[in-house]
Amino acid sequence: MLPGEKDTSINCNKFGQDYILSRHQGMVLMQLTISRFPEIDMNDPENYIDPINMVNSDDKVMYDFLFDNAPVSLWEEDYSEIIELLNQISETDKTDLPAYFDNHPEKLDQMIAGIKIVNVNRETLDWMKCGSKEKLIRELESSFTRDSREVFISELQNIVAGIYRYDFKTKLVTLDGEERFVSMRIRVKKNALGEPLYNRVLVAINDITEIRESEIAHREEKNRTERYLNLANVLFLSLDRNGAITMANRKLCDILELEPDAVIGQNWIDSFVLEDDIDELKQLISNLLQGYSEEVKHVESHIVSSTNEVFTIEWFHTILRNEQGEIVEIVASGNDVTRERRLEIKNTEMEAQIQHTQKLNSISTLARGVAHEINNPLTGLLNYANILEDEIEDPELKEFAQGVQKEGTRVAKIVSNLLSFARMDVKTKRKLKISEVIEKAVMLINQSLLTDNIHLEFGGQGDDLFIHGQEQELQHAILNLITNSWQAINRKEYQADEKSLITINTSLVENADSRLVRILMEDNGQGIKEKHINNVFDPFYSGSKRVRRVGMGLAVAYGIISDHGGSISIASTYGQGTQVTIDMDYYSGEGHIEKGA
């Protein structure tokens, strides 16, 4: 017993014996009683209702003691009259009690008047600000608000459904007119046969007004903060410890092209972060949650919208702690730097294009010099070799002369191709044999491919297939496509017995209304991920998280083929390779492009 606490004594009958129980001993006994229910959280006052409800009704003294001293408002009520009134309602009306009471409000008033309060504890009198049980019983109906009347209807629905344990939240009014928000827990006692005893209904009421007001204030503060954040021109995001999104401002939702409800609760990394960035970002978040740092600045990552558009965001991350110092959330603000990064890439590509043009101009100048300095002596060399072949009788020397002619001719062809490719100002379209266009492009790049142990095979019906076009531009397009395959092959790890290969085939495709020259280029490189396949022809597009030279090669090829009235498409399986299909109109003669079979 606590110092200064007044002890009281009560009579208790247990196991057929009468004995005196002090108040202090009774409190100990209460703790022993509730300790029989370890699964019940007794820090919640409402939970006292369950062990008290299970005390044997014959032990009235013990029941009354536990009831009266519980730290929560307890009501023992008799619903017998309510059950009689319910039995007067037809089974059809019982299926929709709210509608029934809307049509017969006087019946609901009868039900409320039928509540008989058998007993309330001291906590109830204090909470209801009532001096006596008699006054409370007299004025009970005045404590009902509109909300509590609706809750009472729900309680009646549970009774009709045979549910004997239920919880509600509602509003009640104390006898001095103060409106309070409460949590109600209702238990219908049962007899030994498990039948409900509606004359023994136990109700626990816990005043949660302060909690409710705190929740409302917190929600209003959160809403106000979100309104401020929605006005900001930056992205805001908060994550719980599991990486789930707890807040996302309007700017971020607009970029994701989703409504806030579709964003909140999603796992940020799994749902919206580009796959290439996931591991790095997971490590960053793990470091923050472990407290290795309080904030991380200037981290760029890529997010993917609901329409698969990729944005580059520069993030600032920090952590939030609770009153105990525990890390509970990660908050991030970000700036959309997509445009800036694309401009950087574009500027880099433009510089590269300028350098490339300068190199081509240099090659053109060199090639013109080569024409004078090499072609003339080369012509003499070939003529001398031809004379030697005619004049010499020795078979071995004759074969040697033929070899000189063969290699000299090859050198002359290489110089001719180099001059042709460097002649950038020639835009006149003419009849072209598709096999020759491809062969000249292959000759310019094949040695570099072999250096990387990449094999290029070219075949098909090229000798009989003609198109109308500008040779240098078409060579440029073919070279860009071969280069793209080259890069894809270099990004893939091959098995020991696997051969890195690029194949080019040509064929004639005849339809009911057209004849097309088809170029089919295939590689067994890394391939393209499905989510990127629709963007590969976009200038400066890259699905990579790292800034690098990207973007113009396929876009230029697409532009050249389109300018020639053709079409180009890409199919790819990631990890296996890519297939490029080019279709162009078949050209049967000067000034005539065949559109029909």
Secondary structure, 3 states (H helix, E strand, C coil): CCCCCCCCEEEEEECCEEEEEEHHHHHHHHHHHHCCCCCCCCCCHHHHHHHHHCCCCCCHHHHHHHHHHCCCEEEEEECHHHHHHHHCCCHHHHCCHHHHHHHCHHHHHHHHHCCEEEEECHHHHHHCCCCCHHHHHHCHHHHECHHHHHHHHHHHHHHHHCCCEEEEEEEEECCCCCEEEEEEEEEEEECCCCCEEEEEEEEEEEECHHHHHHHHHHHHHHHHHHHHHHHCCCEEEEECCCCEEEEECHHHHHHHCCCHHHHCCCEHHHHHECHHHHHHHHHHHHHHHCCCCCEEEEEEEEEECCCCCEEEEEEEEEEEECCCCCEEEEEEEEEECHHHHHHHHHHHHHHHHHHHHHHHHHHHHHHHHHHHHHHHHHHHHHHHHHHHHHHCCCHHHHHHHHHHHHHHHHHHHHHHHHHHHHCCCCCCCEEEEHHHHHHHHHHHHHHHHHHCCCEEEEEECHHHCEEEECHHHHHHHHHHHHHHHHHHHHCCCCCCCCCCEEEEEEEEEECCCCEEEEEEEEECCCCCCHHHHHHCCCCCCCCCCCCCCCCHHHHHHHHHHHHCCCEEEEEEECCCEEEEEEEEECEEECCEECCCC
